[in-house]
Amino acid sequence: MSRAFCIPGVLFLVCALVLSFLVSVSLPFLPAIDIARTHFGNGQVQTGSQGISQIRFGIWAACYYDTNDARTCLKTGHAYNVEITNPTGSHTANVRKAWTRGLAVHPVATAATFIALLLSLSTHITVTLIASIMSFLAALLTLIAFAIDIALFALLKHEMNKLQIGANTVTAPGFWMTFVTLILLLLAGCTVCFGRRRDRMSGATTSYPMSSTKGGFFSRFRRN
């Protein structure tokens, strides 16, 4: 593939892989990276017998924070359930496993991005075509993951508002890192694809060179 297109494409895939991997690890292993979080201000709410002031939702678990920023995380695993009750016990917010199960698409997209990166390192035309296809496939999976993130955020905002305590639900770093990853994968797919097309066109030009004979076609009719 043309080097002018190869290097940016590989760089896009490297950046996308790093971001996608960090999001896939997420809570509770990387506390700063979560999909969405809810702040309860100074008023605490209850989950079981524990008072909390903030809750963060990651790929593999949700973590509660008390007023001293002490963190308590749910059991780590694929899909988790969260139930929160307001101080009076009159309203409850419930996030069921069906809404967090889809977050597992993130590591699948990361794996597809990794494969696309490996293929993009090749200079073989057929392999670069597959690399371009894999980049778009990874972008599609990331788009699905981002759509799931949006749905989860919308559900959290709806459920937390049911507590009627002025809860503030916002998107978190993992949400926007996924969006940036999607853009990078689309750029990488287009870059690799254009690089392959440029190689084919240059190959066709060298295979059928223009005649260098002076006079061209009409020189054949000239008298010797």
Phi and psi restraints in degrees (value plus and minus 20) as a CYANA .aco file:
   2 SER   PHI     -76.1   -36.1
   2 SER   PSI     109.2   149.2
   3 ARG   PHI     -83.2   -43.2
   3 ARG   PSI     -51.7   -11.7
   4 ALA   PHI     -80.9   -40.9
   4 ALA   PSI     -49.6    -9.6
   5 PHE   PHI    -116.6   -76.6
   5 PHE   PSI     -47.7    -7.7
   6 CYS   PHI     -85.7   -45.7
   6 CYS   PSI     -68.5   -28.5
   7 ILE   PHI     -82.6   -42.6
   7 ILE   PSI     -69.5   -29.5
   8 PRO   PHI     -80.6   -40.6
   8 PRO   PSI     -59.0   -19.0
   9 GLY   PHI     -81.0   -41.0
   9 GLY   PSI     -63.6   -23.6
  10 VAL   PHI     -85.1   -45.1
  10 VAL   PSI     -61.5   -21.5
  11 LEU   PHI     -83.7   -43.7
  11 LEU   PSI     -61.6   -21.6
  12 PHE   PHI     -79.0   -39.0
  12 PHE   PSI     -63.5   -23.5
  13 LEU   PHI     -88.5   -48.5
  13 LEU   PSI     -57.7   -17.7
  14 VAL   PHI     -82.4   -42.4
  14 VAL   PSI     -67.9   -27.9
  15 CYS   PHI     -82.7   -42.7
  15 CYS   PSI     -61.4   -21.4
  16 ALA   PHI     -83.8   -43.8
  16 ALA   PSI     -59.5   -19.5
  17 LEU   PHI     -85.1   -45.1
  17 LEU   PSI     -63.1   -23.1
  18 VAL   PHI     -82.2   -42.2
  18 VAL   PSI     -68.0   -28.0
  19 LEU   PHI     -83.9   -43.9
  19 LEU   PSI     -64.8   -24.8
  20 SER   PHI     -84.5   -44.5
  20 SER   PSI     -57.6   -17.6
  21 PHE   PHI     -85.4   -45.4
  21 PHE   PSI     -63.7   -23.7
  22 LEU   PHI     -82.0   -42.0
  22 LEU   PSI     -62.1   -22.1
  23 VAL   PHI     -85.5   -45.5
  23 VAL   PSI     -57.9   -17.9
  24 SER   PHI     -86.3   -46.3
  24 SER   PSI     -52.2   -12.2
  25 VAL   PHI     -93.2   -53.2
  25 VAL   PSI     -77.0   -37.0
  26 SER   PHI      30.4    70.4
  26 SER   PSI    -179.4  -139.4
  27 LEU   PHI     -86.9   -46.9
  27 LEU   PSI     127.6   167.6
  28 PRO   PHI    -110.9   -70.9
  28 PRO   PSI     -15.0    25.0
  29 PHE   PHI     -97.7   -57.7
  29 PHE   PSI     -54.2   -14.2
  30 LEU   PHI    -141.1  -101.1
  30 LEU   PSI      72.3   112.3
  31 PRO   PHI     -78.4   -38.4
  31 PRO   PSI     -48.6    -8.6
  32 ALA   PHI     -99.4   -59.4
  32 ALA   PSI     -33.2     6.8
  33 ILE   PHI    -131.9   -91.9
  33 ILE   PSI      89.3   129.3
  34 ASP   PHI    -161.0  -121.0
  34 ASP   PSI     151.0   191.0
  35 ILE   PHI    -107.9   -67.9
  35 ILE   PSI     -63.6   -23.6
  36 ALA   PHI    -172.2  -132.2
  36 ALA   PSI     136.8   176.8
  37 ARG   PHI    -165.8  -125.8
  37 ARG   PSI     132.6   172.6
  38 THR   PHI    -143.3  -103.3
  38 THR   PSI     108.2   148.2
  39 HIS   PHI    -122.7   -82.7
  39 HIS   PSI     115.4   155.4
  40 PHE   PHI    -127.0   -87.0
  40 PHE   PSI      -8.2    31.8
  41 GLY   PHI      46.2    86.2
  41 GLY   PSI    -164.1  -124.1
  42 ASN   PHI    -104.2   -64.2
  42 ASN   PSI     -36.1     3.9
  43 GLY   PHI    -105.6   -65.6
  43 GLY   PSI     107.3   147.3
  44 GLN   PHI    -105.8   -65.8
  44 GLN   PSI     132.4   172.4
  45 VAL   PHI    -140.9  -100.9
  45 VAL   PSI     152.6   192.6
  46 GLN   PHI    -133.5   -93.5
  46 GLN   PSI     120.5   160.5
  47 THR   PHI    -150.3  -110.3
  47 THR   PSI      82.8   122.8
  48 GLY   PHI      51.7    91.7
  48 GLY   PSI    -141.4  -101.4
  49 SER   PHI    -127.9   -87.9
  49 SER   PSI      -9.2    30.8
  50 GLN   PHI    -125.5   -85.5
  50 GLN   PSI     111.0   151.0
  51 GLY   PHI    -108.0   -68.0
  51 GLY   PSI     117.2   157.2
  52 ILE   PHI    -153.5  -113.5
  52 ILE   PSI     137.8   177.8
  53 SER   PHI    -139.4   -99.4
  53 SER   PSI     -31.8     8.2
  54 GLN   PHI    -177.1  -137.1
  54 GLN   PSI     128.1   168.1
  55 ILE   PHI    -157.0  -117.0
  55 ILE   PSI     116.9   156.9
  56 ARG   PHI    -140.1  -100.1
  56 ARG   PSI     120.1   160.1
  57 PHE   PHI    -132.6   -92.6
  57 PHE   PSI      98.9   138.9
  58 GLY   PHI    -129.2   -89.2
  58 GLY   PSI    -188.3  -148.3
  59 ILE   PHI     -92.2   -52.2
  59 ILE   PSI     -60.6   -20.6
  60 TRP   PHI    -129.3   -89.3
  60 TRP   PSI     -30.0    10.0
  61 ALA   PHI    -187.5  -147.5
  61 ALA   PSI     146.4   186.4
  62 ALA   PHI    -133.1   -93.1
  62 ALA   PSI     126.4   166.4
  63 CYS   PHI    -146.1  -106.1
  63 CYS   PSI     116.0   156.0
  64 TYR   PHI    -118.4   -78.4
  64 TYR   PSI     125.4   165.4
  65 TYR   PHI    -145.0  -105.0
  65 TYR   PSI     111.9   151.9
  66 ASP   PHI    -109.3   -69.3
  66 ASP   PSI    -194.0  -154.0
  67 THR   PHI     -87.3   -47.3
  67 THR   PSI     -36.9     3.1
  68 ASN   PHI    -116.3   -76.3
  68 ASN   PSI     -10.7    29.3
  69 ASP   PHI      45.2    85.2
  69 ASP   PSI      -0.8    39.2
  70 ALA   PHI     -94.4   -54.4
  70 ALA   PSI     113.4   153.4
  71 ARG   PHI    -124.3   -84.3
  71 ARG   PSI     115.3   155.3
  72 THR   PHI    -150.9  -110.9
  72 THR   PSI     102.1   142.1
  73 CYS   PHI    -128.2   -88.2
  73 CYS   PSI     129.8   169.8
  74 LEU   PHI     -90.7   -50.7
  74 LEU   PSI     150.6   190.6
  75 LYS   PHI     -81.9   -41.9
  75 LYS   PSI     110.0   150.0
  76 THR   PHI     -94.4   -54.4
  76 THR   PSI     115.6   155.6
  77 GLY   PHI     151.3   191.3
  77 GLY   PSI     157.1   197.1
  78 HIS   PHI     -98.7   -58.7
  78 HIS   PSI      96.9   136.9
  79 ALA   PHI      53.8    93.8
  79 ALA   PSI     112.0   152.0
  80 TYR   PHI    -166.0  -126.0
  80 TYR   PSI     138.8   178.8
  81 ASN   PHI    -136.7   -96.7
  81 ASN   PSI     117.8   157.8
  82 VAL   PHI    -148.6  -108.6
  82 VAL   PSI     111.7   151.7
  83 GLU   PHI    -153.4  -113.4
  83 GLU   PSI     107.1   147.1
  84 ILE   PHI    -149.1  -109.1
  84 ILE   PSI     118.1   158.1
  85 THR   PHI    -138.3   -98.3
  85 THR   PSI     121.0   161.0
  86 ASN   PHI     -92.4   -52.4
  86 ASN   PSI     146.2   186.2
  87 PRO   PHI     -74.9   -34.9
  87 PRO   PSI     -52.4   -12.4
  88 THR   PHI    -105.9   -65.9
  88 THR   PSI     -31.2     8.8
  89 GLY   PHI      57.6    97.6
  89 GLY   PSI      -8.5    31.5
  90 SER   PHI    -107.5   -67.5
  90 SER   PSI     -42.3    -2.3
  91 HIS   PHI    -154.2  -114.2
  91 HIS   PSI     126.3   166.3
  92 THR   PHI    -152.4  -112.4
  92 THR   PSI     116.5   156.5
  93 ALA   PHI    -125.3   -85.3
  93 ALA   PSI     110.8   150.8
  94 ASN   PHI    -151.0  -111.0
  94 ASN   PSI     102.4   142.4
  95 VAL   PHI    -132.1   -92.1
  95 VAL   PSI      90.4   130.4
  96 ARG   PHI    -107.5   -67.5
  96 ARG   PSI     146.6   186.6
  97 LYS   PHI     -81.4   -41.4
  97 LYS   PSI     -49.4    -9.4
  98 ALA   PHI     -79.6   -39.6
  98 ALA   PSI     -46.7    -6.7
  99 TRP   PHI    -109.1   -69.1
  99 TRP   PSI     -39.5     0.5
 100 THR   PHI    -124.2   -84.2
 100 THR   PSI     -32.9     7.1
 101 ARG   PHI     -83.9   -43.9
 101 ARG   PSI     -57.0   -17.0
 102 GLY   PHI     -88.2   -48.2
 102 GLY   PSI     -33.4     6.6
 103 LEU   PHI     -83.7   -43.7
 103 LEU   PSI     -36.6     3.4
 104 ALA   PHI     -87.8   -47.8
 104 ALA   PSI     -28.5    11.5
 105 VAL   PHI     -85.5   -45.5
 105 VAL   PSI     -46.1    -6.1
 106 HIS   PHI     -76.6   -36.6
 106 HIS   PSI     -74.1   -34.1
 107 PRO   PHI     -84.0   -44.0
 107 PRO   PSI     -48.9    -8.9
 108 VAL   PHI     -85.2   -45.2
 108 VAL   PSI     -63.3   -23.3
 109 ALA   PHI     -83.6   -43.6
 109 ALA   PSI     -55.7   -15.7
 110 THR   PHI     -83.7   -43.7
 110 THR   PSI     -62.4   -22.4
 111 ALA   PHI     -82.8   -42.8
 111 ALA   PSI     -61.5   -21.5
 112 ALA   PHI     -85.2   -45.2
 112 ALA   PSI     -57.0   -17.0
 113 THR   PHI     -85.6   -45.6
 113 THR   PSI     -59.5   -19.5
 114 PHE   PHI     -83.2   -43.2
 114 PHE   PSI     -63.3   -23.3
 115 ILE   PHI     -83.6   -43.6
 115 ILE   PSI     -62.8   -22.8
 116 ALA   PHI     -81.4   -41.4
 116 ALA   PSI     -58.6   -18.6
 117 LEU   PHI     -84.7   -44.7
 117 LEU   PSI     -64.6   -24.6
 118 LEU   PHI     -80.9   -40.9
 118 LEU   PSI     -63.5   -23.5
 119 LEU   PHI     -88.1   -48.1
 119 LEU   PSI     -52.1   -12.1
 120 SER   PHI     -89.8   -49.8
 120 SER   PSI     -36.6     3.4
 121 LEU   PHI     -96.3   -56.3
 121 LEU   PSI     -34.3     5.7
 122 SER   PHI     -99.8   -59.8
 122 SER   PSI     132.5   172.5
 123 THR   PHI    -123.6   -83.6
 123 THR   PSI     -19.1    20.9
 124 HIS   PHI     -94.2   -54.2
 124 HIS   PSI     114.1   154.1
 125 ILE   PHI     -81.2   -41.2
 125 ILE   PSI     -62.9   -22.9
 126 THR   PHI     -85.9   -45.9
 126 THR   PSI     -60.3   -20.3
 127 VAL   PHI     -86.2   -46.2
 127 VAL   PSI     -58.3   -18.3
 128 THR   PHI     -86.8   -46.8
 128 THR   PSI     -52.0   -12.0
 129 LEU   PHI     -83.4   -43.4
 129 LEU   PSI     -64.0   -24.0
 130 ILE   PHI     -84.6   -44.6
 130 ILE   PSI     -57.3   -17.3
 131 ALA   PHI     -81.2   -41.2
 131 ALA   PSI     -61.2   -21.2
 132 SER   PHI     -84.2   -44.2
 132 SER   PSI     -63.3   -23.3
 133 ILE   PHI     -83.3   -43.3
 133 ILE   PSI     -61.8   -21.8
 134 MET   PHI     -85.5   -45.5
 134 MET   PSI     -54.4   -14.4
 135 SER   PHI     -84.0   -44.0
 135 SER   PSI     -63.0   -23.0
 136 PHE   PHI     -89.5   -49.5
 136 PHE   PSI     -54.0   -14.0
 137 LEU   PHI     -85.1   -45.1
 137 LEU   PSI     -63.3   -23.3
 138 ALA   PHI     -82.5   -42.5
 138 ALA   PSI     -57.6   -17.6
 139 ALA   PHI     -84.4   -44.4
 139 ALA   PSI     -59.7   -19.7
 140 LEU   PHI     -84.2   -44.2
 140 LEU   PSI     -64.3   -24.3
 141 LEU   PHI     -84.1   -44.1
 141 LEU   PSI     -59.2   -19.2
 142 THR   PHI     -86.4   -46.4
 142 THR   PSI     -57.1   -17.1
 143 LEU   PHI     -82.5   -42.5
 143 LEU   PSI     -62.2   -22.2
 144 ILE   PHI     -82.1   -42.1
 144 ILE   PSI     -64.0   -24.0
 145 ALA   PHI     -82.1   -42.1
 145 ALA   PSI     -59.9   -19.9
 146 PHE   PHI     -87.2   -47.2
 146 PHE   PSI     -57.9   -17.9
 147 ALA   PHI     -83.2   -43.2
 147 ALA   PSI     -58.7   -18.7
 148 ILE   PHI     -85.4   -45.4
 148 ILE   PSI     -59.3   -19.3
 149 ASP   PHI     -81.2   -41.2
 149 ASP   PSI     -63.0   -23.0
 150 ILE   PHI     -83.6   -43.6
 150 ILE   PSI     -62.8   -22.8
 151 ALA   PHI     -83.5   -43.5
 151 ALA   PSI     -61.2   -21.2
 152 LEU   PHI     -84.0   -44.0
 152 LEU   PSI     -62.9   -22.9
 153 PHE   PHI     -81.5   -41.5
 153 PHE   PSI     -64.0   -24.0
 154 ALA   PHI     -82.9   -42.9
 154 ALA   PSI     -61.3   -21.3
 155 LEU   PHI     -84.2   -44.2
 155 LEU   PSI     -64.5   -24.5
 156 LEU   PHI     -80.1   -40.1
 156 LEU   PSI     -63.8   -23.8
 157 LYS   PHI     -81.9   -41.9
 157 LYS   PSI     -61.5   -21.5
 158 HIS   PHI     -86.4   -46.4
 158 HIS   PSI     -66.8   -26.8
 159 GLU   PHI     -87.9   -47.9
 159 GLU   PSI     -62.5   -22.5
 160 MET   PHI     -88.2   -48.2
 160 MET   PSI     -51.1   -11.1
 161 ASN   PHI     -88.1   -48.1
 161 ASN   PSI     -43.6    -3.6
 162 LYS   PHI     -86.5   -46.5
 162 LYS   PSI     -39.4     0.6
 163 LEU   PHI     -92.0   -52.0
 163 LEU   PSI     -41.8    -1.8
 164 GLN   PHI      37.6    77.6
 164 GLN   PSI      26.2    66.2
 165 ILE   PHI    -148.7  -108.7
 165 ILE   PSI      -4.8    35.2
 166 GLY   PHI      54.9    94.9
 166 GLY   PSI      13.9    53.9
 167 ALA   PHI     -86.0   -46.0
 167 ALA   PSI     121.7   161.7
 168 ASN   PHI    -136.5   -96.5
 168 ASN   PSI      86.3   126.3
 169 THR   PHI    -118.8   -78.8
 169 THR   PSI     107.3   147.3
 170 VAL   PHI    -152.7  -112.7
 170 VAL   PSI     140.8   180.8
 171 THR   PHI     -95.1   -55.1
 171 THR   PSI     130.2   170.2
 172 ALA   PHI    -132.9   -92.9
 172 ALA   PSI     155.1   195.1
 173 PRO   PHI     -73.7   -33.7
 173 PRO   PSI     -59.9   -19.9
 174 GLY   PHI     -81.1   -41.1
 174 GLY   PSI     -52.7   -12.7
 175 PHE   PHI     -81.3   -41.3
 175 PHE   PSI     -69.3   -29.3
 176 TRP   PHI     -97.9   -57.9
 176 TRP   PSI     -48.4    -8.4
 177 MET   PHI     -84.4   -44.4
 177 MET   PSI     -55.9   -15.9
 178 THR   PHI     -85.5   -45.5
 178 THR   PSI     -60.7   -20.7
 179 PHE   PHI     -83.0   -43.0
 179 PHE   PSI     -63.8   -23.8
 180 VAL   PHI     -84.3   -44.3
 180 VAL   PSI     -59.5   -19.5
 181 THR   PHI     -79.7   -39.7
 181 THR   PSI     -61.9   -21.9
 182 LEU   PHI     -79.7   -39.7
 182 LEU   PSI     -65.8   -25.8
 183 ILE   PHI     -82.4   -42.4
 183 ILE   PSI     -64.2   -24.2
 184 LEU   PHI     -83.2   -43.2
 184 LEU   PSI     -59.5   -19.5
 185 LEU   PHI     -87.4   -47.4
 185 LEU   PSI     -58.6   -18.6
 186 LEU   PHI     -85.0   -45.0
 186 LEU   PSI     -61.5   -21.5
 187 LEU   PHI     -84.0   -44.0
 187 LEU   PSI     -61.4   -21.4
 188 ALA   PHI     -84.3   -44.3
 188 ALA   PSI     -63.9   -23.9
 189 GLY   PHI     -81.7   -41.7
 189 GLY   PSI     -63.7   -23.7
 190 CYS   PHI     -87.0   -47.0
 190 CYS   PSI     -60.6   -20.6
 191 THR   PHI     -84.0   -44.0
 191 THR   PSI     -66.7   -26.7
 192 VAL   PHI     -83.6   -43.6
 192 VAL   PSI     -60.6   -20.6
 193 CYS   PHI     -84.2   -44.2
 193 CYS   PSI     -64.5   -24.5
 194 PHE   PHI     -85.6   -45.6
 194 PHE   PSI     -56.4   -16.4
 195 GLY   PHI     -83.9   -43.9
 195 GLY   PSI     -60.3   -20.3
 196 ARG   PHI     -86.5   -46.5
 196 ARG   PSI     -61.4   -21.4
 197 ARG   PHI     -83.9   -43.9
 197 ARG   PSI     -57.7   -17.7
 198 ARG   PHI     -86.8   -46.8
 198 ARG   PSI     -57.7   -17.7
 199 ASP   PHI     -83.5   -43.5
 199 ASP   PSI     -63.0   -23.0
 200 ARG   PHI     -83.6   -43.6
 200 ARG   PSI     -61.0   -21.0
 201 MET   PHI     -87.6   -47.6
 201 MET   PSI     -60.2   -20.2
 202 SER   PHI     -87.7   -47.7
 202 SER   PSI     -54.4   -14.4
 203 GLY   PHI     -87.2   -47.2
 203 GLY   PSI     -58.0   -18.0
 204 ALA   PHI     -87.3   -47.3
 204 ALA   PSI     -55.2   -15.2
 205 THR   PHI     -86.6   -46.6
 205 THR   PSI     -62.4   -22.4
 206 THR   PHI     -94.2   -54.2
 206 THR   PSI     -45.0    -5.0
 207 SER   PHI     -96.7   -56.7
 207 SER   PSI     -47.8    -7.8
 208 TYR   PHI    -146.8  -106.8
 208 TYR   PSI      53.1    93.1
 209 PRO   PHI     -90.9   -50.9
 209 PRO   PSI     133.0   173.0
 210 MET   PHI     -91.4   -51.4
 210 MET   PSI     126.7   166.7
 211 SER   PHI     -86.5   -46.5
 211 SER   PSI     115.4   155.4
 212 SER   PHI    -117.9   -77.9
 212 SER   PSI     -14.2    25.8
 213 THR   PHI     -91.0   -51.0
 213 THR   PSI     110.9   150.9
 214 LYS   PHI     -86.9   -46.9
 214 LYS   PSI     121.1   161.1
 215 GLY   PHI      74.2   114.2
 215 GLY   PSI     -42.4    -2.4
 216 GLY   PHI      44.4    84.4
 216 GLY   PSI    -162.2  -122.2
 217 PHE   PHI     -83.9   -43.9
 217 PHE   PSI     -62.4   -22.4
 218 PHE   PHI     -93.3   -53.3
 218 PHE   PSI     -34.6     5.4
 219 SER   PHI     -86.7   -46.7
 219 SER   PSI     -38.4     1.6
 220 ARG   PHI     -89.1   -49.1
 220 ARG   PSI     -44.0    -4.0
 221 PHE   PHI    -114.2   -74.2
 221 PHE   PSI     -19.3    20.7
 222 ARG   PHI     -96.8   -56.8
 222 ARG   PSI     127.3   167.3
 223 ARG   PHI     -96.9   -56.9
 223 ARG   PSI     123.8   163.8
